[in-house]
Amino acid sequence: METLFTILLVIFSLGLIAVVLLQKGKSAGLSGAISGGAEHLFGKQKARGLDLFLQRLTIALAVGFFVLAMVVAYLVKTA
């Protein structure tokens, strides 16, 4: 049982790393800070579909990772 949860923990951690790396940064250095402020001021709409999906997937994977980490820690302690 402990092995199964450990494997799931590794899968969740790799998925979390991949999803975080797929997300766009909020700015691209100095040019992003200048144009980002103008876009915010004038209300430019960006493609929210994929960004929103990746954000929700990141939250789900993070919650799963922490829950699995607690379960694995409990199983190791009681074994």
Summary of the structure (lengths in Angstrom):
residues: 79
radius of gyration: 18.3
end to end distance: 11.0
largest distance: 59.0
contacts: 171
relative contact order: 0.17
helix: 84%
strand: 0%
